[in-house]
């Protein structure tokens, strides 16, 4: 669904980095290198980026207004 604002494990605020991360990864950059350049070092926070599946566009099609 939506990318979480904070890491579920440590509580660090990471939501502001997702848009830039997604844009760079879609541009063909290595996800690990992108996270390194953004100074996201904790493995729990990195997990939030690497395991996120953006399905909101698929779900919105079935929403009734």
Wavefront OBJ file of the C-alpha trace (Angstrom):
o trace
v 0.000 0.000 0.000
v 1.564 3.260 1.115
v 5.175 3.415 2.213
v 5.342 3.740 6.008
v 6.587 6.967 7.557
v 8.739 5.218 10.122
v 10.663 1.969 10.375
v 8.584 -0.699 12.105
v 11.550 -1.938 14.140
v 13.583 1.087 15.247
v 11.085 3.891 14.644
v 13.434 6.018 12.532
v 11.656 8.418 10.192
v 12.349 7.187 6.641
v 9.238 8.104 4.664
v 10.729 11.241 3.142
v 13.331 9.177 1.260
v 11.012 6.785 -0.574
v 10.103 8.949 -3.561
v 13.745 9.645 -4.395
v 14.641 5.981 -3.822
v 11.889 4.732 -6.144
v 12.831 7.209 -8.866
v 16.496 6.200 -8.794
v 15.755 2.458 -8.780
v 13.341 2.814 -11.691
v 16.126 4.706 -13.453
v 18.275 1.576 -13.292
v 20.489 2.173 -10.254
v 21.377 -0.579 -7.821
v 19.030 -0.412 -4.769
v 21.873 -1.077 -2.343
v 23.932 1.757 -3.802
v 20.964 4.124 -3.619
v 20.407 3.317 0.064
v 24.125 3.825 0.756
v 24.039 7.248 -0.895
v 21.013 8.210 1.226
v 22.863 7.180 4.429
v 20.333 4.496 5.322
v 22.604 2.073 7.142
v 20.414 0.099 9.537
v 19.349 -3.219 8.121
v 15.856 -2.830 9.560
v 15.348 0.446 7.683
v 16.863 -0.976 4.501
v 14.390 -3.846 4.739
v 11.524 -1.360 4.636
v 12.710 -0.068 1.250
v 13.743 -3.378 -0.278
v 10.606 -5.288 0.673
v 8.011 -2.616 -0.135
v 5.609 -3.511 -2.954
v 3.759 -0.541 -4.415
v 0.268 -1.855 -5.224
v -1.823 1.256 -4.581
v -2.347 1.878 -8.313
v -3.871 -1.591 -8.705
v -6.142 -1.235 -5.674
v -7.452 2.231 -6.545
v -9.079 0.840 -9.712
v -11.588 -1.071 -7.574
v -12.467 1.738 -5.185
v -15.973 3.142 -5.382
v -16.266 6.887 -5.020
l 1 2 3 4 5 6 7 8 9 10 11 12 13 14 15 16 17 18 19 20 21 22 23 24 25 26 27 28 29 30 31 32 33 34 35 36 37 38 39 40 41 42 43 44 45 46 47 48 49 50 51 52 53 54 55 56 57 58 59 60 61 62 63 64 65
